[in-house]
Amino acid sequence: MPLKIVGHPDGFPTILLTHPSGSSAQVLLYGGQVVSWKNERREELLFMSSKTNSKLPKATRGGISVCFPQLGNLGSLEQHGFARTRMWSLDSDPSPLLPANNQSSVNLVSKSTDEDLKIWPHSFELRLHIMLGPGKLTLIPRVRNTDTKAFSFVFALCNYLSVSDISEVRVEGLETLDYFDNLSKRDRFTEQADAITFDGKFERVYLSTPRKIAVIDHEKKRTFELWKDKMPDAVVWNPWDKKAKALPDLGNEDYQSMLCVDSAAIETPVVLKPFEEWKGRQEISTVSSSYCSGQLDPRKVLYGFH
């Protein structure tokens, strides 16, 4: 199924992926960012801010963005790294990843520029393979060290999920895990709740998480199933009302219809020797269910994708 390059309201070149089932996805070349994913009923599954800043070099708030080589303000670079504020290209690698049967896909690449080397002196190639299948969206990031010395980095796919009402959402799969609480000076705690629910500002980095996390939207009777590999951590974030009003690129009420659950490698940075490559994987699917307890099959959690 061929991809199509279309215009975007902000003027950025955009890749349109479509599937015979009726689902679709849009990917900006700016930032290599997924800005839309619709199911076969044309329902939007990703959140986009109502006040998105389209001014370069600002990243677009929402969708699925690539954070590399740092996340947050924990390093010397711009917040969440520079990958999401660079123009990517269609990948001309002679051996790109091939899509699975009955999937539409695109391969993107971002290579270190002279500007990048001034602020982060490591030569690299960052690739992203995006596949749209029936009921699921798969992203496979790859980082290759093209330098003569080793370097380390952290990585995240920041997933803004569209939900009906944040107060009606629960997250399962992170029970009993340790986490860093960014609202408490990054102190380390252990999750005590049977499931995560939301009644205020929330910003935690869960550590050594299972490969599957479920985000249950009771009102929409829909569950997001997030599967991930080589990204052992998970960031869960909602700004709530006061923080939403303070963010210039987020509508005052937007927090009610969004939840970020990110696939990440944070606690232990990835180290690559010269010419080594790291590859991660994330798959998001939806099931028509308002409840997911008992569906987190531990065999699948431990041993692989369904």
C-alpha positions as CSV (number, residue, x, y, z in Angstrom):
1,M,0.0,0.0,0.0
2,P,1.8,3.2,-1.2
3,L,2.3,6.2,1.0
4,K,1.2,9.6,0.0
5,I,2.8,13.0,0.7
6,V,0.3,15.7,1.4
7,G,0.2,19.2,2.7
8,H,-0.4,20.0,6.3
9,P,-2.2,23.1,7.6
10,D,1.0,24.3,9.2
11,G,2.8,24.0,5.9
12,F,5.0,21.0,6.8
13,P,5.4,18.0,4.3
14,T,3.2,15.2,5.7
15,I,3.1,11.5,5.0
16,L,-0.3,10.0,4.8
17,L,-0.7,6.3,5.5
18,T,-4.0,4.5,4.8
19,H,-5.3,1.0,5.3
20,P,-8.1,-0.8,3.5
21,S,-9.9,-1.1,6.8
22,G,-10.4,2.7,6.8
23,S,-7.8,3.5,9.4
24,S,-5.2,6.2,8.6
25,A,-2.1,7.9,10.1
26,Q,-0.3,11.2,9.3
27,V,3.4,11.7,9.9
28,L,5.2,15.1,9.8
29,L,8.6,15.1,8.2
30,Y,9.3,17.9,10.7
31,G,10.3,16.0,13.8
32,G,9.3,12.6,12.4
33,Q,6.2,13.0,14.4
34,V,2.9,11.1,14.1
35,V,0.2,13.8,14.3
36,S,-2.9,11.7,13.6
37,W,-4.0,8.1,13.9
38,K,-7.6,7.3,13.1
39,N,-9.4,3.9,13.4
40,E,-11.7,2.3,10.8
41,R,-14.6,4.5,12.1
42,R,-12.5,7.6,11.5
43,E,-12.2,8.3,15.2
44,E,-9.1,10.1,16.2
45,L,-7.0,8.1,18.7
46,L,-4.2,10.6,19.4
47,F,-4.5,14.0,21.2
48,M,-3.4,17.2,19.6
49,S,-3.4,20.5,21.5
50,S,-6.0,23.0,20.6
51,K,-3.2,25.7,20.8
52,T,-0.5,23.9,18.9
53,N,2.5,26.1,18.2
54,S,3.3,25.8,14.5
55,K,6.3,28.2,14.7
56,L,9.6,26.6,13.8
57,P,11.7,25.4,15.6
58,K,9.0,24.6,18.2
59,A,7.7,21.0,18.4
60,T,4.1,20.3,18.0
61,R,2.4,19.3,21.3
62,G,0.5,16.0,20.8
63,G,0.6,12.9,18.7
64,I,3.7,10.7,19.0
65,S,7.0,12.5,19.2
66,V,10.6,11.3,19.3
67,C,12.7,12.4,22.2
68,F,16.4,12.0,21.6
69,P,19.1,12.1,23.0
70,Q,17.7,13.4,26.3
71,L,14.3,13.6,27.9
72,G,13.1,16.5,30.0
73,N,15.7,19.0,31.2
74,L,18.1,16.5,32.7
75,G,20.8,17.3,30.2
76,S,22.4,20.3,28.6
77,L,20.3,20.3,25.4
78,E,16.9,21.7,24.7
79,Q,14.0,20.0,26.5
80,H,13.4,16.5,25.2
81,G,16.4,16.7,22.9
82,F,16.6,18.0,19.3
83,A,15.2,15.1,17.2
84,R,11.7,16.5,17.4
85,T,12.8,19.9,16.0
86,R,14.7,18.7,13.0
87,M,13.4,18.1,9.5
88,W,13.6,14.3,8.7
89,S,13.9,12.7,5.3
90,L,12.4,9.6,3.6
91,D,15.0,6.9,4.2
92,S,16.9,5.7,1.2
93,D,18.6,3.0,3.1
94,P,18.9,0.1,0.6
95,S,17.8,-2.4,3.2
96,P,14.9,-0.7,5.1
97,L,12.7,-2.7,7.3
98,L,9.9,-4.2,5.3
99,P,6.3,-3.9,6.3
100,A,4.4,-6.9,7.5
101,N,1.6,-8.3,5.3
102,N,-1.4,-6.0,5.0
103,Q,0.3,-3.0,6.5
104,S,1.1,0.5,5.1
105,S,4.5,1.9,6.2
106,V,7.1,4.6,5.9
107,N,10.8,4.7,6.7
108,L,12.3,8.0,8.0
109,V,15.8,9.1,8.9
110,S,17.5,11.9,10.7
111,K,21.3,12.2,10.5
112,S,23.5,14.4,12.7
113,T,24.2,17.8,11.2
114,D,26.9,20.3,11.8
115,E,24.5,22.2,14.0
116,D,23.8,19.0,16.1
117,L,27.5,18.3,16.5
118,K,28.1,21.7,18.0
119,I,25.7,21.0,20.8
120,W,26.0,17.2,21.1
121,P,29.4,16.1,19.6
122,H,28.4,12.6,18.5
123,S,27.8,11.4,15.0
124,F,24.6,9.3,14.6
125,E,21.8,8.1,12.4
126,L,18.3,8.0,13.8
127,R,15.8,6.0,11.9
128,L,12.0,5.5,12.4
129,H,9.9,2.8,10.8
130,I,6.2,3.4,11.1
131,M,3.6,0.7,10.2
132,L,-0.2,1.1,10.1
133,G,-2.0,-2.1,10.4
134,P,-5.6,-3.2,11.2
135,G,-6.3,-1.7,14.6
136,K,-2.7,-1.0,15.5
137,L,0.2,1.4,14.9
138,T,3.8,0.2,15.2
139,L,6.9,2.4,15.6
140,I,10.4,0.9,15.4
141,P,13.2,3.4,16.2
142,R,16.8,2.7,15.5
143,V,19.9,4.7,16.6
144,R,23.3,3.9,15.0
145,N,26.6,5.2,16.3
146,T,28.5,6.5,13.2
147,D,31.2,8.0,15.4
148,T,34.7,6.8,16.3
149,K,33.9,6.8,20.0
150,A,31.1,5.5,22.2
151,F,28.2,7.6,23.3
152,S,25.2,7.3,25.5
153,F,21.7,8.6,25.2
154,V,18.2,8.4,26.6
155,F,15.2,7.8,24.3
156,A,11.4,8.1,24.5
157,L,8.4,7.9,22.2
158,C,6.0,10.4,23.8
159,N,2.5,9.2,23.2
160,Y,-0.4,11.7,23.7
161,L,-3.5,9.4,23.8
162,S,-6.9,10.9,23.2
163,V,-9.3,10.0,26.1
164,S,-12.9,10.9,26.9
165,D,-12.3,12.3,30.4
166,I,-9.1,11.9,32.3
167,S,-11.1,11.3,35.5
168,E,-12.6,8.2,33.9
169,V,-9.3,6.6,32.9
170,R,-7.2,4.0,34.6
171,V,-3.8,2.6,33.8
172,E,-3.0,-1.1,34.5
173,G,0.3,-2.9,34.4
174,L,2.4,-0.6,36.6
175,E,1.3,-1.9,40.0
176,T,4.0,-2.5,42.6
177,L,6.7,-0.9,40.5
178,D,9.2,1.7,41.6
179,Y,8.9,5.2,40.1
180,F,10.5,8.6,40.1
181,D,8.0,11.3,41.1
182,N,8.9,14.5,39.2
183,L,6.5,16.4,41.4
184,S,8.5,15.4,44.4
185,K,12.1,16.3,43.4
186,R,12.4,13.0,41.5
187,D,12.3,11.0,44.8
188,R,11.8,7.3,44.3
189,F,8.6,5.6,45.5
190,T,6.8,2.2,45.0
191,E,3.4,2.2,43.4
192,Q,0.8,1.0,46.0
193,A,-2.4,1.3,44.0
194,D,-4.1,-1.6,42.2
195,A,-4.4,0.7,39.1
196,I,-3.4,4.3,38.4
197,T,-6.3,6.8,38.3
198,F,-6.1,10.6,38.0
199,D,-7.5,13.4,40.2
200,G,-4.7,15.9,39.9
201,K,-1.3,16.7,38.3
202,F,0.6,13.6,37.6
203,E,4.2,13.1,36.4
204,R,6.0,9.9,37.1
205,V,8.7,7.7,35.5
206,Y,7.9,4.1,36.2
207,L,11.0,1.8,36.1
208,S,11.6,-1.7,34.7
209,T,8.0,-1.9,33.5
210,P,6.4,-4.9,31.7
211,R,6.2,-5.0,28.0
212,K,2.5,-4.4,28.0
213,I,0.6,-1.5,29.6
214,A,-3.2,-1.0,29.4
215,V,-4.9,2.4,29.3
216,I,-8.6,1.9,30.0
217,D,-11.1,4.6,29.0
218,H,-14.4,3.7,30.7
219,E,-16.6,6.3,29.0
220,K,-15.5,5.4,25.5
221,K,-15.4,1.7,26.4
222,R,-12.0,1.5,24.7
223,T,-8.7,0.2,25.9
224,F,-5.3,1.2,24.5
225,E,-2.8,-1.7,24.7
226,L,0.8,-0.4,24.6
227,W,3.4,-3.0,23.9
228,K,7.1,-2.1,24.0
229,D,10.6,-3.6,23.7
230,K,14.0,-2.3,24.6
231,M,12.3,0.7,26.3
232,P,12.0,-0.5,29.9
233,D,10.6,2.6,31.5
234,A,7.3,4.4,31.1
235,V,6.5,8.1,31.7
236,V,2.9,8.8,32.7
237,W,1.9,12.5,32.6
238,N,-1.1,14.8,32.8
239,P,-0.6,18.5,33.6
240,W,-4.1,19.1,35.2
241,D,-5.7,22.5,35.2
242,K,-3.2,24.9,36.7
243,K,-0.2,23.6,34.6
244,A,-2.3,23.5,31.5
245,K,-3.1,27.2,31.8
246,A,0.6,27.9,32.3
247,L,1.7,26.0,29.1
248,P,1.5,28.4,26.1
249,D,0.8,25.6,23.6
250,L,-1.9,23.8,25.5
251,G,-5.6,24.8,25.8
252,N,-6.9,25.5,29.3
253,E,-9.2,22.5,29.2
254,D,-7.1,20.2,27.0
255,Y,-5.8,18.2,30.0
256,Q,-9.3,16.7,30.4
257,S,-9.0,14.8,27.1
258,M,-5.4,13.6,27.0
259,L,-3.0,11.3,28.8
260,C,0.7,10.7,28.0
261,V,2.0,7.2,28.4
262,D,5.5,7.1,27.0
263,S,7.8,4.2,26.1
264,A,11.3,5.2,27.3
265,A,14.8,4.2,28.2
266,I,15.7,6.7,31.0
267,E,17.0,5.2,34.2
268,T,19.8,3.3,32.4
269,P,21.0,5.3,29.3
270,V,21.7,3.3,26.2
271,V,25.4,3.0,25.4
272,L,26.6,2.4,21.9
273,K,30.1,1.6,20.8
274,P,31.3,2.9,17.4
275,F,29.1,1.5,14.6
276,E,26.8,-0.3,17.0
277,E,23.0,0.0,16.6
278,W,20.1,0.1,19.1
279,K,16.6,-0.9,18.1
280,G,13.4,-0.4,20.0
281,R,9.8,-1.2,19.2
282,Q,6.4,0.1,20.2
283,E,3.0,-1.1,19.2
284,I,-0.3,0.5,20.2
285,S,-3.6,-1.2,19.5
286,T,-7.1,-0.7,20.7
287,V,-9.7,-3.1,21.9
288,S,-13.4,-2.4,22.5
289,S,-13.4,-3.0,26.2
290,S,-14.0,-0.8,29.2
291,Y,-12.2,-3.1,31.6
292,C,-8.9,-4.9,31.2
293,S,-8.2,-6.6,34.5
294,G,-7.2,-10.2,34.0
295,Q,-6.2,-9.6,30.4
296,L,-2.6,-8.8,31.2
297,D,-1.4,-12.3,30.5
298,P,2.0,-12.6,32.3
299,R,3.3,-14.9,29.6
300,K,2.8,-12.3,27.0
301,V,4.1,-9.6,29.2
302,L,7.3,-11.5,29.7
303,Y,7.9,-13.1,26.4
304,G,6.7,-11.0,23.5
305,F,4.2,-9.3,21.4
306,H,0.8,-10.7,20.6
